[in-house]
């Protein structure tokens, strides 16, 4: 018999686990904390992923500065992520007094079947010594693995929430705890899409709580295929997380060759603001490497949303990075000059 053939025990929804921010942030029209879509999680608009090989000391510094959304991988680039592991064990490990103030998102990039997810979960629970995961992501979803993803998503109700099939299996491997009983081993299901068409197809699925898509000034497909299909006032919309705000194949904070002299060259914090100024985006995931980057990003959020003119300029700036204009074709009326 397969795990997915078993029926989960139906239980009432667990009590709200609203996150209590560590530090109050200055008010602006770009709120630092917001509800993550239809979940009951309160998240910082800046999230910290371990891809920048950030240290545990600086991970804890980010938490002290008010960042409460952390993204962790145990099966791809684990060497990079492992340097933040000690901090996450302190914040999210069993018995931690900080646990209710943290939103822990983990991801598997290698699992292809619902049954195999147990191996990934086992690695994560052993690695971080935790009771539960707030958001468990299926990673790197594209057209070439769509079939496998569909099979995995069919097991969502066996994986998330209290008294699920997978929870009972994990409990046989670990000592159970009151938190695990209450929350389940996974509270919500997310997917990280590299295909925006697939992301669009899954926006309204009850099987998926959080959608993560790549987005930046030079790669704006999400602005046509994902963001317009969301109502920020809809309490049932999925949570939205963006990644690659500062670049994919190149550094977007570096000036493109054809940018006229004296024009505004956005900083990395400006690039986070660009994603967070879009419709329904809850979290911009960052790959900081040191605490200086954390301070700069938070200071950027305090400036608030970008204006319509600034957003239009950054669209042009991104197009220059993609070589979409020749030198004599740049629309001068869209430029912004700053000393």
N, C-alpha and C positions, 0 to 999 in steps of 0.2 A: 504493500500500500504506500502511496506517495503522501508526503506531507500535505499537498494541495488537495488530496481527497478527503482529508479530515475537516470537520466543521468546527469553526471557532465557537466558544461559549459566548453568547450574547450578553454583554454587560452594559450597565449605564455608563454614560460618558464620564470620565474622571473629572474631578474638580479642576477648576481653572488653575493653570500654573503660570499666571501672569508674572513676568519677570520684573523685579524691582531694580531700577537703574542704580548703579553704584554712585554716580555723580550727576547732579543736575547740570544740564548744558544751557548756555544762553539761548533765549528765544529768538527765532528767526522764521521766515516763511519756508524754511527747509527744516522741518522738525527732525531732531536728532533721533528720537524714538518714535516708532510707529508699530501698529499691529501688522503682523505678517499675514496678509490676506485673510482667509477664513479660519486660520488657526487661532488659538487663544494665546499665542506667543507675542510678547512685546520685544522688538528687536531694535538694535542700534542701526542707523542707516548705513554705517560703514561696518563691513564684516572683515574679519581677519582669516585668511587662508594661509596654510603653511608652505605654499610653493616658493616663497622667497627665502626659505631656510631661516626664519626668524628664531631667535633664542627664546627659551622659556622665560627668562628674566624680562625680555621685552614684551612677550605675550602677556605676562602679568601686569606690566606697565600699561598695555592697551586696556586691560580690564579696569585698572585703577582710573584710567582716563574716561571710562564710561562705555567702551566697546564691549558688547556682550554676545555678539554672534561670531562663532568660531567654526571653521570648516576644516575637516581633517580627513586625510586618506591614509589607509594602511596597506593598500595593494598596488599603488602606482606612484612612483617618485617618493617612496616612503622615506628614503634618506633625507629628503628635503623637509618633509613634514615632521620627522621624528624629533627634530630639535625643539618643537613646541610641546612634545608629549608630556614632559614633566609638569609643565604649567597646567595642561588640561587634566592630568591626574589630580592635581591639587584642587582645581576648580570643580571638576565633574566626577572625581573618584568616589567610590562608596564611602558614605559618612561625611562627605564634604559639606560644610556649612554654607558654601557659596552656590551649591548646585541649583537652587531655585532662581538664582540671578543670572544664570548662563543659558544661552541657547546653543546647544551643541549639534552641529550638522556633520555627519560623516558620509562617506561616499565609497561605493565600489565601482571600479571601472572594468573589472575582469569577469564578473559573474554573468553567465549566459542563461541560466535556468533558475527557477524558483528554489529548487532543492539545494543548489549550490550556494545559495545566499548564507546558509548556516555556517559555512567555512569562513566567509568574510565577517559575519557577525562575531564568530568565535574569536577571530584575530583581534577585532576591535575591542571586545569586552576584556580579553586578556591584556591587551596593550594598555588600555586606559583605565582598567579596573573600575568600571562604572556600573551603575544600576540600569540606566536607560539612555536612549538617544532621542533627541528632540525631533530631528528630521533626518531620515535615512534616504540618501540620494542614489538613484541609478545614474551612472556617469557616462558621458561621451555618447549620447544617443544620436545616431545618424541613420540615414537610409539603409546603410549596409547591415545594421543590426536591429532594424525595426521589428522583424519577426521575433527575435529573442526578447526584445523589450516588451512586446505585447504579451508574451507568455509570463514574463516576470510581473507585469502590472496586474495580471489576473489574480495574482496571489496577494494583492495589497491588503485585503481584509483579513487574511491569515497572518499578516506580519505586524500590522499596527494596532495599537490600543491594548487595553488590559484584557487578560484571559484569551489571548490569541493562540493559535496553534504553535507558532514559532516561540512565543513566550514560554509556553509549557516545556518546549524542547530545551530552550536555553536554561530554564530553571533546573533541569535535570543535570546540567553540566556545572552550574554555579549554585552557590547558596542563594536562596531567594531573599528578598528584603521587602520591607513595607513599601518603599518607593517603587520597586519593580512591580509589585502587585498592583499598585495604584495606577501607574503610568503605562505599564506594559514595557517591552524592551525597545519598542519604536513607537513614538507618538504620532508622527506624520510621515508621509511619503513624498519625496521630491524626485525630480529628474533634471539632469543637466543636458540640454539639447545643443547639438551642433547643427542640426537642421531646424531652421525657423518654421518651415512648413509643418514638420512634425510637432513642434511646440504649439503651433496654432491649433492643430487637430486635438491636442490634449488639454487645451485651456479649460474646457468645461466638464472634464471627466471627474466623477466623484471618487475615482481611484487615485487621483493625484492632487496633493495639497499645495505643493510649491513647485514653481517652474523656474529654472535657471537658464539664461540665454546669454550668449556673448553680445556685447554692444559697446561701441565707442564712436568717436567722431568720424572715423574713416570707414567703419563697418556698421551701417545703420539699418540693416535689413529688419531688425526687430521693430523699428519705427513704422514699417509698412505691414509686417506680417504678425506682430504680436501685440504691441502696446495699444493700437487703435481698437482692438477687440475686447478691451477691458474697461470696466466702469469702476473708477476709484472709490465710488460710494457704495458699490455692491458688497455687502458683507459676506457673500458667498464666492467672491472671486478668489482664485488661487494667489498665494504669495508670489512675488516676483523678485528674483535675485539676478543681478547682472555680473558678468565677469569680463576680463580683458579690457577694462576701461582705459588703461594707459597704453594699449597697443597689443598687436598680435605678432606680426612679423617684423615690426620696427617700433622704435620709441616715439610715441606721438608727442611727447613734450619737446622733442627736438624739431627745429624749424625745417619745414620742407624747402627744397632748393628754390622754388619759384616764389616763396613768400616775400613780398616787397619789404624793403628795409623800414624799420620803425613800427611794423605791425605787431599787434598783440601776439605774444608767444605764450600759450596757456601752460600753466604749471600742472603737475600731476593732480593736485587737489582740484584744480579747475576741471580736469577730465572726469573726476568722480562726480562733481557737481553737474556736469553735462548729463550723465546717466541718471542721476537722482532728480533732475529737473523734468524727466520724461514721465508720461502718464503711467501711474500705478506701480512704478518701481519702488520697492521697499528697501532693498539692500544693494549696495555696490560692494562687491567682494574685492578686497585689496590683498596684494602679496607683499606687504611691507617687509623690509629687511632689518630695520633698526627703529628705535623709538623716535628719532628725529622725524621720520616719515609719518609716524602716528600723530605727532603734534601738528605737523603741517596740514595733514588731512582734516583734522578736527577744526583747525583755524579756518580752513577753506569752507567747511560746512557753515560756520558761524556767519559767513558773508551772505548766506541765503541763496535762493534760486537765481539762476542766470536769467537775464532779460531776453525778450524775443529777439532783439538785435544781436545780443551776444550768442544766442543759440544759432542764429542764421550765420553769423561769422564763423562759428566753429564747424558748421556744416561745410562751409567753403574751405576752411583750413583742412578739414579731413579730406575733402576732394583733392586738394593740392598734394596731400600725402599719397593719394592714389593716382596722381598724374592725370587727372581728368580735365585739366586746363593746359593750354599752351600759354606762353608768356604774354602774348598780346590779347588773350581772351579773358583774363581775370577781371571780373566785374568790380571796378574800383569802389562803387557805391556801397558795396557790402563789407568793405575792409574796416577794421578798427585799429587805430594807431594809438600806441601807448609807449611812454618813455620808460 
